[in-house]
């Protein structure tokens, strides 16, 4: 298993959830809750739960803003091998927290 330095894999019970609004090219807007940020092979990823009634989880690349630590950028993962590694790490984290 890859080294995972996990930031906020589970929200602290007293912490307010963080929401992100995803806007797609086709005009679709999806409100999503941040599950957590995790690292795989030196890159950071973020897991999101869409607020659409499904049990889906979205995984994106993650980059914090250098100017504002509360601001971040979501990055599409276009490489299949990189995406698979991120999903495997996410699954391992979820298995550990169960």
C-alpha positions as CSV (number, residue, x, y, z in Angstrom):
1,X,0.0,0.0,0.0
2,X,1.2,3.5,-0.7
3,X,2.1,5.9,2.1
4,X,-1.0,7.9,2.9
5,X,-0.7,11.0,5.0
6,X,-4.3,11.6,5.5
7,X,-5.7,15.1,6.3
8,X,-9.1,15.0,7.8
9,X,-10.2,11.5,6.7
10,X,-13.1,11.7,9.0
11,X,-14.6,15.0,10.1
12,X,-14.3,15.8,13.8
13,X,-17.7,15.5,15.4
14,X,-17.5,19.2,16.4
15,X,-16.3,20.4,13.0
16,X,-18.8,21.8,10.5
17,X,-18.9,20.0,7.2
18,X,-17.2,21.7,4.2
19,X,-19.2,21.8,1.0
20,X,-18.0,22.3,-2.6
21,X,-20.1,23.3,-5.5
22,X,-19.1,21.4,-8.7
23,X,-20.0,23.0,-11.9
24,X,-19.7,20.9,-15.1
25,X,-19.3,22.1,-18.7
26,X,-22.8,20.9,-19.5
27,X,-24.3,23.3,-16.9
28,X,-24.9,20.6,-14.2
29,X,-24.3,21.8,-10.7
30,X,-23.7,19.3,-7.8
31,X,-23.3,20.3,-4.2
32,X,-20.8,17.9,-2.5
33,X,-19.5,17.4,1.0
34,X,-15.7,17.1,1.5
35,X,-14.9,13.7,3.1
36,X,-11.2,14.3,3.4
37,X,-7.9,14.9,1.7
38,X,-5.3,12.1,1.3
39,X,-1.8,11.7,-0.2
40,X,-0.7,9.0,-2.7
41,X,2.8,8.9,-4.2
42,X,3.5,12.5,-3.2
43,X,0.3,13.9,-4.7
44,X,-2.8,15.0,-2.8
45,X,-6.3,14.0,-3.6
46,X,-9.7,14.9,-2.2
47,X,-12.8,12.7,-1.8
48,X,-16.3,14.3,-2.1
49,X,-19.8,12.9,-1.4
50,X,-22.3,14.4,-3.9
51,X,-25.5,15.6,-2.3
52,X,-27.6,13.9,-4.9
53,X,-29.0,10.9,-3.0
54,X,-26.5,8.5,-4.5
55,X,-23.8,6.6,-2.7
56,X,-21.1,7.8,-5.2
57,X,-17.8,9.3,-4.1
58,X,-15.9,11.6,-6.3
59,X,-12.1,11.8,-6.2
60,X,-10.1,14.7,-7.6
61,X,-6.6,15.9,-7.4
62,X,-6.2,18.6,-4.7
63,X,-4.0,21.6,-4.5
64,X,-4.1,24.2,-1.7
65,X,-3.8,27.8,-2.5
66,X,-0.4,29.3,-1.6
67,X,-2.1,32.5,-0.5
68,X,-5.1,31.2,1.4
69,X,-5.0,27.9,3.2
70,X,-8.9,27.7,3.1
71,X,-8.9,28.0,-0.7
72,X,-8.1,25.0,-2.9
73,X,-8.3,23.8,-6.5
74,X,-9.8,20.5,-7.7
75,X,-7.8,18.9,-10.5
76,X,-9.3,16.3,-12.9
77,X,-7.3,13.0,-12.8
78,X,-6.8,12.2,-16.5
79,X,-4.3,9.3,-16.1
80,X,-6.0,6.0,-15.6
81,X,-3.1,4.5,-13.5
82,X,-3.0,7.6,-11.3
83,X,-6.8,7.4,-10.8
84,X,-6.7,3.7,-10.0
85,X,-3.9,4.4,-7.4
86,X,-6.0,7.1,-5.8
87,X,-9.1,4.9,-5.7
88,X,-7.1,2.0,-4.1
89,X,-5.7,4.3,-1.5
90,X,-9.1,5.8,-0.7
91,X,-10.6,2.2,-0.4
92,X,-7.8,1.3,2.0
93,X,-8.4,4.4,4.1
94,X,-12.1,3.6,4.3
95,X,-11.4,0.0,5.2
96,X,-9.1,1.2,8.1
97,X,-11.8,3.5,9.4
98,X,-14.6,0.9,9.5
